[in-house]
């Protein structure tokens, strides 16, 4: 009796090395400025002004200036790092390379908590919207707003930037 021995081989898969140079740059300076303005005005002024006034009282302008100084200092290091070294993975990869994997894990936890706080902005929008159209549920409005932004981001970065540009234009009018 002869035994037939068959060998199973895995298909050879060629992995193409990719870098950040292969990524398409679809956002222009106007799009990036619009995103920055929308975050500063929408999140910082509309959503957090009431909380800041409640915590600091009449010295809210000093609190905003101190916060702006801290944001500028934090942003300068990020600008220098991202302008010097191009890498995939953003600040997680940079933190892992420069400080260590434990820091990168800590950054991931902070990133997740920060993104959970997006719900606060939706609830803040719902409060402003209820001042115009009373009688609706604020949680329903917040859920609709979050769904709209989720869907806008599903279509890609450029489409989400268009939505952001429209919102900034609406704020300016």
C-alpha positions as CSV (number, residue, x, y, z in Angstrom):
1,X,0.0,0.0,0.0
2,X,1.3,3.3,-1.0
3,X,0.4,6.4,1.0
4,X,0.1,9.6,-0.9
5,X,1.5,12.5,1.0
6,X,0.1,15.8,0.0
7,X,1.5,19.0,1.1
8,X,-0.5,22.1,1.6
9,X,1.2,25.3,0.9
10,X,-0.1,28.8,1.7
11,X,-0.3,31.1,-1.2
12,X,2.5,33.6,-1.4
13,X,1.2,37.1,-0.7
14,X,3.3,40.0,-1.6
15,X,3.0,42.8,0.9
16,X,3.4,46.2,-0.7
17,X,5.2,48.5,1.6
18,X,3.3,51.8,1.9
19,X,4.2,55.0,3.4
20,X,2.6,58.3,4.2
21,X,3.8,59.6,0.8
22,X,1.3,57.2,-0.8
23,X,-1.6,58.8,0.9
24,X,-3.7,61.3,-1.1
25,X,-3.8,64.8,0.2
26,X,-7.4,65.9,-0.3
27,X,-7.7,68.7,2.3
28,X,-6.4,72.2,1.4
29,X,-5.5,75.0,3.7
30,X,-9.0,76.4,3.6
31,X,-10.4,73.0,4.7
32,X,-7.9,72.7,7.5
33,X,-8.6,76.3,8.7
34,X,-12.3,75.7,8.6
35,X,-11.9,72.6,10.7
36,X,-9.8,74.5,13.2
37,X,-12.2,77.5,13.3
38,X,-15.2,75.1,13.7
39,X,-13.5,73.3,16.6
40,X,-12.5,76.5,18.4
41,X,-15.8,78.3,18.0
42,X,-18.1,75.4,18.2
43,X,-16.5,73.4,21.0
44,X,-14.6,76.1,22.9
45,X,-17.0,79.1,22.8
46,X,-20.5,77.7,22.3
47,X,-20.3,74.4,24.2
48,X,-18.0,75.3,27.1
49,X,-18.6,79.1,27.7
50,X,-21.4,78.4,30.2
51,X,-19.3,75.9,32.1
52,X,-16.3,78.2,32.1
53,X,-18.3,81.2,33.4
54,X,-19.8,79.0,36.1
55,X,-16.4,77.9,37.2
56,X,-14.5,81.2,37.0
57,X,-17.1,83.9,37.2
58,X,-16.1,87.3,36.0
59,X,-12.5,86.1,35.2
60,X,-13.6,83.9,32.4
61,X,-11.6,86.0,29.9
62,X,-8.4,85.2,31.8
63,X,-9.4,81.5,31.9
64,X,-9.8,81.5,28.1
65,X,-6.4,83.2,27.6
66,X,-4.7,80.7,29.9
67,X,-6.4,77.9,28.1
68,X,-5.3,79.3,24.7
69,X,-1.7,79.6,25.9
70,X,-1.7,76.0,27.0
71,X,-3.2,74.9,23.7
72,X,-0.6,76.8,21.7
73,X,2.2,75.3,23.8
74,X,0.9,71.8,23.3
75,X,0.3,72.4,19.6
76,X,3.8,73.7,18.9
77,X,5.4,70.4,19.9
78,X,2.9,68.5,17.7
79,X,3.5,70.8,14.8
80,X,7.3,70.5,15.1
81,X,7.1,66.7,15.4
82,X,4.7,66.1,12.6
83,X,6.6,68.6,10.4
84,X,9.8,66.8,11.0
85,X,9.0,63.1,10.9
86,X,6.3,61.7,8.7
87,X,4.8,58.4,10.0
88,X,1.6,56.5,9.8
89,X,-0.3,56.1,13.1
90,X,-0.1,59.8,14.1
91,X,0.6,60.7,17.7
92,X,0.2,57.1,18.9
93,X,3.2,56.1,16.8
94,X,5.2,59.2,17.6
95,X,4.6,58.7,21.3
96,X,5.5,55.0,21.1
97,X,8.8,55.9,19.3
98,X,9.8,58.8,21.4
99,X,8.5,58.0,24.9
100,X,7.6,54.4,24.9
101,X,4.8,51.9,24.4
102,X,3.3,52.6,27.9
103,X,2.9,56.2,27.0
104,X,1.3,55.3,23.7
105,X,-1.2,53.1,25.5
106,X,-2.0,55.9,27.9
107,X,-2.5,58.2,24.9
108,X,-4.9,55.7,23.4
109,X,-7.0,55.8,26.6
110,X,-7.0,59.6,26.6
111,X,-8.0,59.6,22.9
112,X,-10.9,57.3,23.5
113,X,-12.2,59.3,26.5
114,X,-11.8,62.5,24.4
115,X,-13.9,61.1,21.6
116,X,-16.5,60.0,24.1
117,X,-16.8,63.6,25.1
118,X,-18.1,64.4,21.6
119,X,-21.5,63.6,23.0
120,X,-21.2,66.7,25.2
121,X,-21.0,68.8,22.1
122,X,-24.1,67.2,20.6
123,X,-26.0,67.8,23.8
124,X,-24.8,71.4,23.9
125,X,-26.1,71.9,20.3
126,X,-29.4,70.3,21.4
127,X,-29.7,72.9,24.2
128,X,-29.2,75.7,21.7
129,X,-31.6,74.1,19.2
130,X,-34.3,73.7,21.9
131,X,-34.1,77.5,22.6
132,X,-35.2,78.0,19.0
133,X,-37.6,75.0,18.7
134,X,-38.9,74.0,22.1
135,X,-40.7,70.8,22.9
136,X,-38.4,68.3,21.4
137,X,-36.2,65.8,23.3
138,X,-32.6,67.0,23.7
139,X,-31.3,63.4,23.6
140,X,-33.1,62.8,20.3
141,X,-31.7,66.0,18.8
142,X,-28.2,65.0,20.0
143,X,-28.5,61.5,18.6
144,X,-29.6,62.9,15.2
145,X,-26.7,65.4,15.1
146,X,-24.2,62.6,16.0
147,X,-25.7,60.4,13.3
148,X,-25.4,63.2,10.7
149,X,-21.7,63.7,11.5
150,X,-21.1,60.0,11.5
151,X,-22.6,59.6,8.1
152,X,-20.7,62.6,6.8
153,X,-17.4,61.0,7.9
154,X,-18.4,57.7,6.3
155,X,-18.3,59.3,2.9
156,X,-14.7,60.4,3.4
157,X,-12.5,63.2,4.7
158,X,-13.2,65.6,1.8
159,X,-17.0,65.3,2.2
160,X,-16.7,65.8,6.0
161,X,-14.6,68.9,5.3
162,X,-17.3,70.2,3.0
163,X,-19.9,69.8,5.8
164,X,-17.5,71.6,8.2
165,X,-17.0,74.4,5.7
166,X,-20.8,74.9,5.4
167,X,-21.1,75.0,9.2
168,X,-18.4,77.6,9.6
169,X,-20.1,79.7,6.9
170,X,-23.4,79.4,8.7
171,X,-21.7,80.5,12.0
172,X,-20.2,83.6,10.2
173,X,-23.5,84.8,8.9
